[in-house]
Amino acid sequence: MQQAGGSGYQTGVRTIFAFVEGQPVSAAPDYLVVEVGGLGFRIFVPPSKIEELAAMPLVKLHIHMAVREDSITLYGFASEGELTAFRQLISVSGIGPKLGLAVLSAWEVEQLAQILASGDLKALTTVSGIGTKTAQRICLELKDKLKPASPDDSVGLLTSAEAALLGLGFRANEVRPVLRGLARECGSVEELVRRALARLAGGER
């Protein structure tokens, strides 16, 4: 079987599951248990998406199945774009599934594509476990594979709002999930920053 990303995971049988659709019944910091037909599937997802997915009455996750000699592990994503990006990430030497999830926890696929297109190594190294050499390798191998589909105002909105909040002393890993949850509801950077500040302070739910 073909090896993925030098991580020891085999991907030759990953197409057994195209997706899993069911009710989230429990959650941990890095996975959901989804009940389907009386069976509970433990599915690892980007950590920043756990809370949102766990609160849904029904989830549909596009699946990557990683097979090792002693285990079978399922990784789930809310969109096929996320699944594709994950598979591309773990094809890079030194990027295993856990680190691939961490990258997709930090950014939406469109944001990641723009980071790669611009060669923003500094942004990539904000993810724990990614150093400068690994960031260079990711950019080199994926910049022509993971491309922004088209200009997206929401990406610029998120980037500007994140920069403003980082300037106020917040950490990237605490502001990114909040901004992603609010971006579609806000029409300007100012509104997004204001509402994010309220949520970070516990004043908005």
Secondary structure, 3 states (H helix, E strand, C coil): CCEECCCCEECCCHHHCCEEEEEEEEECCCEEEEEECCEEEEEECCHHHHHHHHCCCCEEEEEEEEEECCEEEEEEECCHHHHHHHHHHHCCCCCCHHHHHHHHHHCCHHHHHHHHHHCCHHHHCCCCCCCHHHHHHHHHHHCCCCCCCCCCHHHHHHHHHHHHHHHCCCCHHHHHHHHHHHHHHCCCHHHHHHHHHHHHCCCCC
